[in-house]
Amino acid sequence: MSNETTESKSARQAAEDLVAAVDTGARSVPGKVGLGIALGALAWSLFQLWIASPLPYLLADFVPLMNNTQTRPIHLCFAVVLAFLSYPALKSSPRRSVPITDWLFAIISSVCILYLVAEADNLAGRMGIPTTADIVTAGIGLVLLLEATRRSLGVPLMAVALVFLVYIFFGQYGPDIIAWKGASFQKAMSHLWITQEGVFGIGVGVSTSFIFLFVLFGALMDKSGAGIYLTKLSIALVGHMRGGPAKASVVSSAMTGLISGSSLANVVTTGAFTIPLMKRTGFSAEKAGAVEVASSTNGQLTPPVMGAAAFIMIERVGIDLVEIMKHAFLPAIISYIALVYIVHLEAVKAGMVGLPRSSTGRGRTILAKIFSTSTVLVGFLVLMAITYYGFAWTKDVLGEATIYIASAVLLIAYAFLLKLGASYEDGRPEDLEEMTECPEMRPTLMSGLYFLLPIGVLVWCLIVERFSPGLAAFWTSIVMLVVGLTHRAGKAFFRGEGIDMAALGMGRAELYDGLVSGARNMVPIGVAVAVAGIVVGAVTLTGLGQKMTEFVEFVSAGNLMLMLLFTAFICLVLGLGLPTTANYIVVSSLMAPVIVTLSAQSGVILPLIAVHLFVFYFGILADDTPPVGLAAYAAAALSGGDPIKTGLQGFAYDIRTAILPFLFIFNTQLLMIGIDGVVHFIITVVTATLAMLMFASATQMYLLVKNRMWESAALLLVAFTLFRPGFWLDQIDPPFVLHDPTKIYEVAEAIPGGADIRLTVQGETIDGKTVSKAVLLPLGDAGPGADRLANIAGLEMRFEDDKALVDNIGFSSPAEKAGIDFDWQITEVMTPADRLPKELFFIPAIGLMVLVFALQRSRRRRLEAV
């Protein structure tokens, strides 16, 4: 074995050790104790599959159904107990045995958590009047949860939780702008532990219902060999291009990111193979690591899983997973395309070449050419389209028989793809570690096509059947269980080897490893969402959200752009060292309401999904932000580079991702909001992609040759105009027409059916503060203005002294949800102005881009002639 291969394996081991320390537990216990821990993890996976399946409802006469007050504590109990058994307390603690203290911590924490299950009925009966036993178990449980957090996730998240705990108890000593009266120990423990406002709130609820099953699905995919297949396929697709291994890193990270819940694990899964290949083709250690970091970080922004944060968004934003996937798709894909382009520019500047093509694979199929110029996200979109438009009609034609026929078709497809894959060799880790040339496209693609079937099932369940994410993940995991158990034996059968018991045994071993690995991967996520509940509980108990709004408003002096910049900075700081899901819970609880409130006060009405994606993006970017960025440390362990330089270079590559939130805040068409038809969709996608490529060229100072300063400035102007053409139109033609507020009924009657009315309202809040903000209220079908406002928007008016005042608010109406109160004044009524299309500004932008391109092309020809 060559020294290079040995060094690569030792670097991979170092990176895997880091992942073990953070993601799966650094302790490896042999013998019966180790087997017991593994069986505990297996039991957790089986428990989660049980409660997600239809079986509890079918067997309800024999087995009592469990509700949230039971499933959430049991879920967290598994996570905390496994955290104490899998993660050593200190660096000096034993790695090959479990000390008695850790057993005690595991037992005591399980008692404190399961106390909520045993006493569920009694706790409900004395809600708000906890006993001494309630408070003692809550206090001990909270302390042990913080210790489990320190072990499994390090100090940052525990420190964040402690800061909020200190604020709960000693808020009266804080600065005036955020001070509050403080809470008693009894009130705090009751709120954080016994109710579902704190530890056992939305985070643990979504982790129990959705997240576990998607993490389990990813683990089953990985253990069955899908990770090797996807990485090898990525190299076959783009490895021959300039900087091919780096482009393969981007594509394989996108593939892994579809199902991964951790950017750190993503780095090690794909980077173990792509980073050595990048270095071999000319990338420095830091740049090779940075490409992998940027790719893996973006994987957490990629639908459908989005680092498991997508499932928290379902609860926070109030829309289903399919809608979240639709809104998150375009920013994710253009960000990945831009990263491929950045890699290309780096390769061109350094004069790199790709991996040589296989001697037997010189030809390129049409399919390979299509895939090599796109990303897996396009393939995922195509899969969704085929599933929806190709098979959705069967529901109407076949009715209840659809599911049985679809299952039969799935089995036939699986058998066919297995037979197809049996003609080719299975992928092995050794193939990637010893790779010197691009693998052939056709054999690589065909050898594992059956791995895409579970993803097809996921798409079917979500889009056609409209199952809940939990039920969709359950059926997807079941299909993956079958694939993992049978694919090796099935291939052996189709190769004419009969029933291969060894292959079946390997399938059973991989199935067991996947179930155990899925549970162990969930330990830090389960602990993280629980301790993030402390932050959520602190916000709801203390009213900190309102105080943060006032603080950011004070610092930004009411300027919307400064407010967004300051919020982005806070999200970066809050996200340092936090796993994806906990990261999102923290930043969305604390900062999303700030953006919603202050933007409305500035007259800008933002869709809630845009706000949540804004804070999510900046929280995730903390993964490669020094000095904490754990993904950068993992990549540096693989590349042998400096972790700080790797993180800084990764963040430089991710600048393209950092501008996207600001852009889709002001141009929500990037989130597929307000798209009118197929042509509009195509124009939006093409111009957004082109804008991102121009931004990448400007920041990399290279298009066809090295940019001059004015050329980079011109390309930035082009990118801005293509991203937000409405900015220039707003300068010459106001977007809204102002109407006399006393004519609100007439304006409401003239607005077309299905449209909204935009108002600016002003009034006094319950705490005596005068506020002014913009609101958007639905009006429903066409009709009399007074009826539409009262019956649909929930707003009844009266008019005094040429003023339009709110006379009544409908209960739970859009007006009430918008925060309007009695006696507030309507100060502005606005309707959209009839203006020129903003897309006209694309013409000068593209003209300027063509000019820069032509000048650089001429300059390149002169340089080549010298």
DOSE-785890 format. One line per 8 residues: for each residue x, y, z of C-alpha. Coordinates in steps of 0.1 Angstrom, whole numbers, plus 5000, padded with zeros to 4 digits. Layout:
BEGIN
X,Y,Z ~ ... .
This chain:
BEGIN
5000,5000,5000 ~ 5014,5034,4990 ~ 5023,5061,5016 ~ 4997,5084,5001 ~ 4970,5058,5007 ~ 4982,5052,5043 ~ 4982,5089,5050 ~ 4947,5092,5035 .
4934,5064,5057 ~ 4950,5079,5088 ~ 4935,5113,5080 ~ 4901,5097,5075 ~ 4904,5080,5108 ~ 4912,5113,5125 ~ 4882,5129,5109 ~ 4860,5100,5118 .
4872,5103,5154 ~ 4861,5139,5154 ~ 4826,5129,5141 ~ 4825,5101,5167 ~ 4833,5127,5194 ~ 4805,5150,5182 ~ 4780,5129,5163 ~ 4779,5093,5175 .
4799,5090,5207 ~ 4837,5087,5213 ~ 4833,5057,5236 ~ 4837,5022,5221 ~ 4829,4995,5247 ~ 4837,4959,5239 ~ 4819,4928,5252 ~ 4785,4925,5268 .
4783,4961,5279 ~ 4790,4974,5244 ~ 4764,4949,5231 ~ 4739,4962,5256 ~ 4744,4998,5245 ~ 4740,4987,5209 ~ 4708,4969,5218 ~ 4695,5000,5236 .
4701,5020,5203 ~ 4683,4992,5184 ~ 4654,4994,5208 ~ 4651,5031,5202 ~ 4650,5026,5165 ~ 4623,4999,5168 ~ 4603,5021,5192 ~ 4603,5050,5168 .
4593,5028,5139 ~ 4565,5014,5161 ~ 4549,5047,5170 ~ 4553,5061,5134 ~ 4535,5030,5119 ~ 4498,5023,5116 ~ 4502,4993,5139 ~ 4494,5010,5172 .
4460,5021,5157 ~ 4453,4986,5143 ~ 4462,4970,5176 ~ 4446,4996,5199 ~ 4423,4970,5215 ~ 4454,4951,5227 ~ 4481,4978,5232 ~ 4472,5012,5246 .
4479,5042,5223 ~ 4506,5066,5235 ~ 4502,5104,5232 ~ 4527,5133,5233 ~ 4530,5133,5271 ~ 4544,5097,5268 ~ 4563,5095,5235 ~ 4583,5127,5239 .
4598,5118,5273 ~ 4605,5082,5262 ~ 4623,5096,5231 ~ 4644,5120,5252 ~ 4651,5093,5277 ~ 4667,5071,5251 ~ 4688,5101,5239 ~ 4700,5111,5273 .
4708,5076,5285 ~ 4727,5068,5254 ~ 4745,5101,5257 ~ 4758,5092,5291 ~ 4768,5057,5280 ~ 4784,5067,5247 ~ 4801,5100,5255 ~ 4829,5101,5281 .
4828,5130,5306 ~ 4864,5141,5301 ~ 4893,5135,5277 ~ 4909,5115,5304 ~ 4878,5093,5310 ~ 4879,5057,5299 ~ 4869,5049,5263 ~ 4866,5011,5266 .
4844,5009,5297 ~ 4815,5028,5313 ~ 4823,5042,5348 ~ 4798,5037,5376 ~ 4791,5074,5377 ~ 4779,5074,5341 ~ 4756,5045,5349 ~ 4742,5065,5378 .
4737,5096,5357 ~ 4719,5074,5331 ~ 4696,5058,5357 ~ 4688,5091,5375 ~ 4682,5110,5343 ~ 4659,5082,5331 ~ 4639,5084,5364 ~ 4636,5122,5361 .
4623,5120,5325 ~ 4601,5089,5328 ~ 4586,5105,5360 ~ 4566,5126,5335 ~ 4552,5095,5319 ~ 4543,5078,5352 ~ 4527,5109,5367 ~ 4511,5122,5335 .
4475,5121,5347 ~ 4484,5136,5381 ~ 4505,5164,5366 ~ 4476,5173,5343 ~ 4453,5175,5374 ~ 4476,5198,5393 ~ 4488,5220,5364 ~ 4503,5252,5378 .
4505,5238,5413 ~ 4536,5215,5412 ~ 4545,5194,5442 ~ 4580,5192,5458 ~ 4586,5159,5440 ~ 4577,5176,5406 ~ 4602,5204,5412 ~ 4630,5182,5425 .
4628,5158,5395 ~ 4626,5188,5372 ~ 4657,5204,5387 ~ 4678,5172,5387 ~ 4666,5163,5352 ~ 4675,5198,5338 ~ 4710,5196,5353 ~ 4716,5161,5339 .
4703,5173,5305 ~ 4728,5201,5305 ~ 4756,5176,5313 ~ 4745,5153,5285 ~ 4746,5183,5262 ~ 4781,5192,5273 ~ 4793,5156,5266 ~ 4775,5151,5233 .
4777,5186,5218 ~ 4804,5204,5236 ~ 4803,5236,5256 ~ 4787,5261,5231 ~ 4751,5249,5233 ~ 4753,5242,5270 ~ 4767,5277,5275 ~ 4738,5292,5254 .
4713,5274,5276 ~ 4730,5285,5308 ~ 4729,5321,5297 ~ 4692,5319,5292 ~ 4687,5301,5326 ~ 4707,5329,5343 ~ 4684,5354,5325 ~ 4653,5336,5338 .
4665,5338,5374 ~ 4684,5371,5374 ~ 4669,5391,5346 ~ 4662,5420,5370 ~ 4699,5427,5372 ~ 4703,5430,5334 ~ 4705,5462,5313 ~ 4673,5481,5313 .
4665,5474,5277 ~ 4663,5436,5284 ~ 4656,5435,5321 ~ 4627,5416,5335 ~ 4615,5408,5371 ~ 4630,5373,5373 ~ 4613,5340,5381 ~ 4612,5317,5411 .
4628,5283,5409 ~ 4594,5266,5412 ~ 4579,5287,5383 ~ 4610,5282,5361 ~ 4611,5244,5366 ~ 4574,5240,5361 ~ 4576,5260,5328 ~ 4607,5244,5314 .
4602,5208,5324 ~ 4566,5199,5333 ~ 4547,5219,5306 ~ 4554,5215,5269 ~ 4566,5251,5266 ~ 4602,5242,5273 ~ 4623,5211,5271 ~ 4594,5189,5259 .
4581,5214,5234 ~ 4580,5216,5196 ~ 4617,5206,5192 ~ 4614,5173,5210 ~ 4579,5167,5195 ~ 4592,5171,5159 ~ 4623,5150,5167 ~ 4600,5123,5180 .
4576,5124,5151 ~ 4597,5132,5120 ~ 4634,5138,5125 ~ 4644,5104,5139 ~ 4630,5085,5109 ~ 4648,5106,5084 ~ 4681,5102,5102 ~ 4674,5065,5104 .
4667,5065,5066 ~ 4700,5082,5060 ~ 4719,5057,5082 ~ 4703,5027,5064 ~ 4712,5042,5031 ~ 4748,5047,5042 ~ 4753,5013,5057 ~ 4738,4996,5027 .
4765,5011,5004 ~ 4744,5040,4990 ~ 4770,5065,5002 ~ 4798,5049,4982 ~ 4775,5046,4952 ~ 4766,5083,4953 ~ 4802,5094,4957 ~ 4814,5072,4929 .
4786,5083,4907 ~ 4795,5119,4913 ~ 4831,5113,4903 ~ 4819,5095,4872 ~ 4797,5124,4863 ~ 4821,5153,4867 ~ 4855,5139,4877 ~ 4869,5144,4842 .
4863,5181,4841 ~ 4887,5208,4852 ~ 4890,5205,4890 ~ 4867,5174,4886 ~ 4872,5159,4921 ~ 4862,5192,4936 ~ 4831,5194,4914 ~ 4824,5158,4924 .
4827,5168,4960 ~ 4800,5194,4954 ~ 4776,5170,4936 ~ 4781,5141,4961 ~ 4776,5165,4991 ~ 4744,5176,4974 ~ 4733,5140,4971 ~ 4742,5132,5007 .
4727,5164,5019 ~ 4693,5153,5006 ~ 4691,5128,5035 ~ 4718,5139,5059 ~ 4712,5157,5092 ~ 4748,5168,5099 ~ 4772,5189,5079 ~ 4800,5174,5100 .
4791,5138,5090 ~ 4786,5150,5054 ~ 4822,5163,5053 ~ 4836,5129,5064 ~ 4812,5108,5043 ~ 4822,5124,5010 ~ 4854,5143,5019 ~ 4872,5111,5029 .
4874,5103,4992 ~ 4871,5136,4974 ~ 4896,5157,4995 ~ 4926,5134,4986 ~ 4915,5135,4949 ~ 4913,5173,4950 ~ 4948,5176,4964 ~ 4960,5151,4938 .
4947,5174,4910 ~ 4963,5205,4924 ~ 4941,5220,4951 ~ 4959,5232,4982 ~ 4950,5214,5015 ~ 4930,5244,5027 ~ 4911,5250,4995 ~ 4903,5212,4991 .
4890,5213,5027 ~ 4871,5245,5021 ~ 4853,5232,4990 ~ 4841,5202,5010 ~ 4831,5224,5039 ~ 4811,5248,5016 ~ 4795,5218,4999 ~ 4785,5200,5031 .
4772,5232,5047 ~ 4750,5238,5017 ~ 4737,5202,5021 ~ 4720,5214,5052 ~ 4701,5240,5031 ~ 4689,5214,5006 ~ 4654,5200,5006 ~ 4638,5177,5016 .
4656,5173,5050 ~ 4675,5205,5054 ~ 4694,5191,5084 ~ 4661,5181,5099 ~ 4652,5218,5104 ~ 4625,5215,5077 ~ 4603,5196,5101 ~ 4606,5223,5128 .
4596,5248,5101 ~ 4564,5229,5095 ~ 4554,5238,5130 ~ 4569,5272,5131 ~ 4557,5285,5098 ~ 4524,5265,5095 ~ 4529,5251,5060 ~ 4535,5215,5049 .
4568,5199,5039 ~ 4561,5200,5002 ~ 4556,5238,5004 ~ 4588,5242,5024 ~ 4607,5221,4998 ~ 4592,5243,4970 ~ 4603,5275,4987 ~ 4638,5263,4996 .
4646,5246,4963 ~ 4657,5275,4941 ~ 4681,5292,4966 ~ 4697,5258,4973 ~ 4702,5248,4936 ~ 4716,5282,4925 ~ 4739,5281,4955 ~ 4752,5247,4945 .
4756,5257,4908 ~ 4776,5287,4918 ~ 4799,5266,4940 ~ 4805,5243,4910 ~ 4814,5274,4890 ~ 4837,5288,4918 ~ 4855,5254,4917 ~ 4858,5257,4880 .
4873,5292,4882 ~ 4898,5280,4908 ~ 4908,5252,4885 ~ 4911,5275,4855 ~ 4932,5300,4874 ~ 4956,5273,4886 ~ 4957,5255,4852 ~ 4943,5223,4867 .
4929,5193,4848 ~ 4905,5166,4859 ~ 4910,5129,4864 ~ 4918,5110,4832 ~ 4889,5091,4818 ~ 4888,5053,4820 ~ 4904,5037,4790 ~ 4872,5018,4783 .
4849,5047,4790 ~ 4860,5074,4766 ~ 4826,5079,4751 ~ 4800,5100,4769 ~ 4764,5091,4769 ~ 4737,5118,4765 ~ 4725,5110,4800 ~ 4760,5116,4814 .
4764,5149,4796 ~ 4730,5161,4809 ~ 4739,5151,4845 ~ 4775,5164,4843 ~ 4763,5199,4836 ~ 4737,5200,4864 ~ 4734,5189,4900 ~ 4715,5161,4917 .
4689,5187,4927 ~ 4678,5189,4891 ~ 4675,5151,4891 ~ 4655,5152,4923 ~ 4631,5178,4907 ~ 4628,5155,4877 ~ 4620,5126,4900 ~ 4593,5146,4917 .
4578,5157,4884 ~ 4578,5121,4870 ~ 4562,5108,4902 ~ 4536,5135,4904 ~ 4527,5140,4867 ~ 4534,5104,4857 ~ 4515,5086,4885 ~ 4493,5110,4904 .
4465,5103,4880 ~ 4463,5067,4892 ~ 4447,5079,4924 ~ 4416,5091,4905 ~ 4415,5061,4882 ~ 4423,5032,4906 ~ 4409,5046,4939 ~ 4417,5025,4970 .
4434,4999,4948 ~ 4462,5024,4940 ~ 4484,5015,4969 ~ 4484,4978,4961 ~ 4491,4983,4925 ~ 4518,5008,4933 ~ 4534,4983,4957 ~ 4534,4957,4930 .
4550,4981,4905 ~ 4576,4990,4931 ~ 4585,4953,4936 ~ 4588,4947,4899 ~ 4609,4978,4894 ~ 4631,4967,4923 ~ 4636,4932,4908 ~ 4643,4947,4874 .
4669,4972,4887 ~ 4685,4945,4909 ~ 4689,4923,4878 ~ 4703,4953,4859 ~ 4728,4961,4887 ~ 4738,4924,4890 ~ 4757,4928,4857 ~ 4781,4952,4873 .
4804,4952,4903 ~ 4793,4967,4936 ~ 4811,4998,4947 ~ 4837,4994,4975 ~ 4855,5020,4996 ~ 4888,5007,4981 ~ 4876,5018,4947 ~ 4875,5054,4958 .
4907,5054,4980 ~ 4928,5040,4951 ~ 4911,5059,4923 ~ 4934,5072,4896 ~ 4909,5077,4868 ~ 4872,5084,4864 ~ 4850,5054,4867 ~ 4829,5045,4837 .
4796,5063,4837 ~ 4772,5035,4826 ~ 4784,5007,4849 ~ 4786,5031,4878 ~ 4750,5044,4872 ~ 4735,5010,4866 ~ 4751,4993,4895 ~ 4730,5010,4922 .
4699,5026,4905 ~ 4677,5007,4929 ~ 4690,5030,4957 ~ 4668,5057,4942 ~ 4636,5037,4948 ~ 4632,5047,4984 ~ 4636,5083,4974 ~ 4608,5078,4948 .
4587,5063,4976 ~ 4593,5094,4997 ~ 4583,5117,4969 ~ 4551,5095,4963 ~ 4541,5096,4999 ~ 4547,5134,5003 ~ 4533,5146,4969 ~ 4508,5121,4958 .
4495,5105,4990 ~ 4500,5137,5010 ~ 4510,5117,5040 ~ 4525,5135,5071 ~ 4563,5137,5070 ~ 4564,5111,5098 ~ 4543,5085,5080 ~ 4561,5092,5047 .
4595,5087,5064 ~ 4581,5055,5080 ~ 4572,5039,5047 ~ 4604,5052,5031 ~ 4625,5036,5059 ~ 4605,5003,5056 ~ 4614,5002,5018 ~ 4650,5010,5027 .
4650,4982,5053 ~ 4639,4957,5026 ~ 4665,4971,5001 ~ 4693,4969,5027 ~ 4684,4934,5037 ~ 4680,4919,5002 ~ 4700,4938,4976 ~ 4732,4918,4979 .
4715,4885,4980 ~ 4692,4896,4951 ~ 4722,4905,4930 ~ 4739,4872,4938 ~ 4707,4854,4927 ~ 4705,4872,4894 ~ 4742,4864,4888 ~ 4732,4828,4889 .
4748,4821,4923 ~ 4715,4808,4938 ~ 4705,4817,4974 ~ 4737,4832,4988 ~ 4734,4828,5026 ~ 4766,4849,5031 ~ 4750,4877,5011 ~ 4718,4875,5032 .
4739,4875,5064 ~ 4757,4906,5051 ~ 4724,4922,5045 ~ 4712,4914,5080 ~ 4744,4928,5095 ~ 4740,4960,5075 ~ 4704,4963,5086 ~ 4714,4959,5122 .
4743,4984,5118 ~ 4719,5009,5101 ~ 4693,5006,5129 ~ 4720,5010,5156 ~ 4738,5038,5137 ~ 4706,5057,5131 ~ 4698,5058,5168 ~ 4734,5067,5177 .
4734,5095,5151 ~ 4702,5108,5167 ~ 4716,5111,5202 ~ 4732,5146,5198 ~ 4701,5157,5178 ~ 4677,5145,5204 ~ 4697,5161,5232 ~ 4702,5193,5212 .
4665,5199,5204 ~ 4657,5193,5241 ~ 4682,5218,5255 ~ 4672,5242,5227 ~ 4638,5240,5244 ~ 4653,5259,5273 ~ 4659,5288,5250 ~ 4623,5286,5237 .
4610,5284,5272 ~ 4630,5313,5283 ~ 4616,5334,5255 ~ 4580,5325,5263 ~ 4584,5329,5300 ~ 4603,5362,5301 ~ 4589,5380,5270 ~ 4625,5382,5257 .
4613,5382,5221 ~ 4597,5417,5225 ~ 4628,5430,5243 ~ 4651,5417,5215 ~ 4629,5435,5190 ~ 4633,5468,5210 ~ 4671,5461,5213 ~ 4676,5455,5176 .
4654,5484,5167 ~ 4675,5506,5190 ~ 4708,5494,5175 ~ 4697,5497,5139 ~ 4679,5530,5145 ~ 4649,5517,5126 ~ 4669,5511,5093 ~ 4656,5479,5077 .
4689,5469,5061 ~ 4709,5476,5092 ~ 4684,5455,5111 ~ 4688,5426,5087 ~ 4726,5429,5089 ~ 4726,5430,5127 ~ 4702,5400,5128 ~ 4724,5380,5105 .
4754,5387,5127 ~ 4734,5376,5158 ~ 4724,5344,5140 ~ 4760,5336,5131 ~ 4770,5341,5168 ~ 4741,5320,5181 ~ 4749,5293,5156 ~ 4785,5288,5165 .
4790,5252,5175 ~ 4754,5242,5174 ~ 4740,5213,5154 ~ 4716,5222,5126 ~ 4683,5215,5143 ~ 4691,5232,5176 ~ 4707,5260,5157 ~ 4674,5267,5138 .
4653,5264,5170 ~ 4674,5290,5188 ~ 4677,5315,5160 ~ 4640,5312,5149 ~ 4627,5316,5184 ~ 4648,5346,5191 ~ 4654,5364,5158 ~ 4625,5355,5134 .
4599,5376,5154 ~ 4623,5405,5154 ~ 4625,5406,5116 ~ 4587,5402,5112 ~ 4579,5430,5137 ~ 4606,5455,5126 ~ 4600,5450,5088 ~ 4563,5456,5093 .
4571,5488,5112 ~ 4592,5498,5082 ~ 4563,5492,5058 ~ 4576,5459,5044 ~ 4555,5428,5047 ~ 4575,5396,5045 ~ 4563,5361,5040 ~ 4570,5341,5072 .
4589,5314,5053 ~ 4613,5340,5039 ~ 4620,5352,5075 ~ 4626,5317,5088 ~ 4649,5308,5058 ~ 4668,5340,5064 ~ 4677,5332,5100 ~ 4682,5295,5091 .
4708,5303,5064 ~ 4729,5325,5087 ~ 4727,5300,5116 ~ 4740,5272,5092 ~ 4768,5294,5080 ~ 4782,5292,5115 ~ 4793,5256,5107 ~ 4823,5270,5087 .
4828,5302,5106 ~ 4861,5303,5127 ~ 4869,5298,5154 ~ 4843,5272,5162 ~ 4832,5258,5128 ~ 4834,5221,5134 ~ 4829,5212,5097 ~ 4862,5231,5090 .
4880,5211,5117 ~ 4868,5178,5102 ~ 4878,5189,5067 ~ 4912,5200,5079 ~ 4917,5166,5096 ~ 4912,5150,5062 ~ 4932,5174,5042 ~ 4961,5180,5066 .
4955,5218,5063 ~ 4951,5245,5089 ~ 4915,5245,5103 ~ 4912,5282,5107 ~ 4924,5289,5072 ~ 4901,5262,5059 ~ 4872,5278,5077 ~ 4880,5313,5064 .
4884,5300,5028 ~ 4851,5280,5032 ~ 4834,5311,5044 ~ 4848,5330,5014 ~ 4833,5304,4991 ~ 4800,5307,5011 ~ 4797,5345,5005 ~ 4774,5336,4976 .
4752,5318,5001 ~ 4753,5347,5025 ~ 4738,5372,5000 ~ 4709,5349,4991 ~ 4689,5356,5023 ~ 4690,5394,5017 ~ 4679,5389,4982 ~ 4650,5366,4987 .
4638,5388,5016 ~ 4633,5416,4990 ~ 4625,5394,4960 ~ 4604,5365,4971 ~ 4601,5351,4936 ~ 4634,5334,4945 ~ 4613,5314,4969 ~ 4588,5305,4942 .
4563,5330,4957 ~ 4544,5351,4932 ~ 4554,5330,4901 ~ 4528,5334,4873 ~ 4530,5304,4850 ~ 4558,5283,4834 ~ 4574,5312,4814 ~ 4577,5333,4845 .
4592,5303,4864 ~ 4618,5297,4837 ~ 4628,5334,4835 ~ 4631,5335,4873 ~ 4653,5304,4874 ~ 4675,5314,4845 ~ 4681,5350,4857 ~ 4687,5340,4893 .
4713,5314,4882 ~ 4729,5338,4859 ~ 4730,5364,4886 ~ 4747,5340,4910 ~ 4773,5330,4884 ~ 4781,5367,4878 ~ 4784,5373,4916 ~ 4808,5344,4918 .
4829,5358,4890 ~ 4830,5392,4906 ~ 4840,5378,4941 ~ 4866,5354,4925 ~ 4879,5383,4903 ~ 4878,5360,4873 ~ 4855,5355,4843 ~ 4874,5345,4812 .
4906,5362,4824 ~ 4915,5380,4856 ~ 4890,5408,4862 ~ 4898,5445,4863 ~ 4883,5463,4892 ~ 4856,5480,4871 ~ 4847,5447,4855 ~ 4841,5431,4890 .
4820,5461,4899 ~ 4800,5458,4867 ~ 4794,5421,4873 ~ 4782,5429,4908 ~ 4758,5455,4894 ~ 4746,5429,4868 ~ 4741,5403,4896 ~ 4721,5428,4918 .
4699,5438,4889 ~ 4691,5403,4879 ~ 4684,5393,4915 ~ 4663,5424,4923 ~ 4651,5443,4892 ~ 4623,5458,4913 ~ 4648,5480,4931 ~ 4655,5502,4901 .
4618,5503,4891 ~ 4609,5515,4926 ~ 4633,5545,4922 ~ 4613,5558,4892 ~ 4578,5545,4898 ~ 4563,5539,4933 ~ 4550,5504,4937 ~ 4518,5514,4954 .
4490,5539,4950 ~ 4479,5556,4983 ~ 4441,5560,4989 ~ 4422,5581,5015 ~ 4417,5557,5045 ~ 4381,5568,5049 ~ 4374,5553,5014 ~ 4386,5519,5026 .
4352,5502,5018 ~ 4353,5515,4982 ~ 4389,5504,4978 ~ 4382,5469,4992 ~ 4352,5465,4969 ~ 4373,5473,4938 ~ 4401,5448,4947 ~ 4398,5416,4926 .
4386,5384,4942 ~ 4413,5364,4959 ~ 4436,5394,4963 ~ 4447,5411,4995 ~ 4445,5447,5009 ~ 4476,5464,5022 ~ 4471,5488,5051 ~ 4493,5508,5075 .
4478,5508,5110 ~ 4488,5528,5141 ~ 4477,5523,5177 ~ 4487,5517,5213 ~ 4497,5483,5225 ~ 4487,5468,5258 ~ 4519,5480,5274 ~ 4512,5516,5264 .
4536,5518,5234 ~ 4525,5534,5202 ~ 4534,5514,5171 ~ 4529,5518,5134 ~ 4531,5488,5110 ~ 4521,5475,5076 ~ 4497,5446,5073 ~ 4483,5425,5045 .
4448,5412,5049 ~ 4429,5387,5027 ~ 4396,5398,5012 ~ 4383,5365,4996 ~ 4359,5366,4967 ~ 4346,5398,4951 ~ 4318,5415,4969 ~ 4308,5446,4989 .
4339,5461,5006 ~ 4324,5463,5041 ~ 4314,5426,5040 ~ 4348,5415,5027 ~ 4366,5434,5054 ~ 4343,5422,5082 ~ 4337,5386,5072 ~ 4370,5377,5056 .
4396,5400,5071 ~ 4378,5403,5105 ~ 4379,5441,5105 ~ 4349,5464,5113 ~ 4354,5501,5109 ~ 4340,5534,5121 ~ 4348,5569,5108 ~ 4353,5599,5131 .
4367,5634,5122 ~ 4380,5621,5088 ~ 4397,5592,5105 ~ 4393,5555,5098 ~ 4392,5537,5131 ~ 4390,5500,5140 ~ 4356,5494,5157 ~ 4358,5456,5161 .
4381,5427,5155 ~ 4369,5392,5145 ~ 4380,5365,5169 ~ 4410,5345,5155 ~ 4406,5365,5123 ~ 4435,5376,5100 ~ 4432,5411,5115 ~ 4436,5398,5150 .
4466,5376,5140 ~ 4482,5406,5123 ~ 4482,5423,5157 ~ 4455,5450,5150 ~ 4435,5461,5181 ~ 4404,5481,5189 ~ 4405,5518,5182 ~ 4436,5516,5161 .
4437,5540,5132 ~ 4441,5531,5095 ~ 4467,5556,5083 ~ 4473,5543,5048 ~ 4454,5522,5023 ~ 4475,5510,4994 ~ 4469,5491,4962 ~ 4495,5479,4937 .
4504,5505,4910 ~ 4500,5498,4873 ~ 4536,5498,4863 ~ 4560,5486,4836 ~ 4572,5450,4842 ~ 4604,5451,4864 ~ 4619,5424,4841 ~ 4627,5452,4816 .
4658,5460,4837 ~ 4671,5426,4827 ~ 4679,5440,4793 ~ 4706,5466,4803 ~ 4720,5441,4829 ~ 4725,5414,4803 ~ 4739,5440,4778 ~ 4765,5450,4804 .
4773,5414,4811 ~ 4778,5407,4773 ~ 4801,5438,4771 ~ 4823,5425,4799 ~ 4823,5391,4784 ~ 4833,5404,4749 ~ 4861,5426,4764 ~ 4875,5397,4784 .
4873,5373,4754 ~ 4893,5398,4733 ~ 4918,5401,4761 ~ 4921,5363,4765 ~ 4928,5359,4727 ~ 4956,5385,4729 ~ 4971,5367,4759 ~ 4969,5333,4741 .
4986,5348,4710 ~ 5016,5360,4730 .
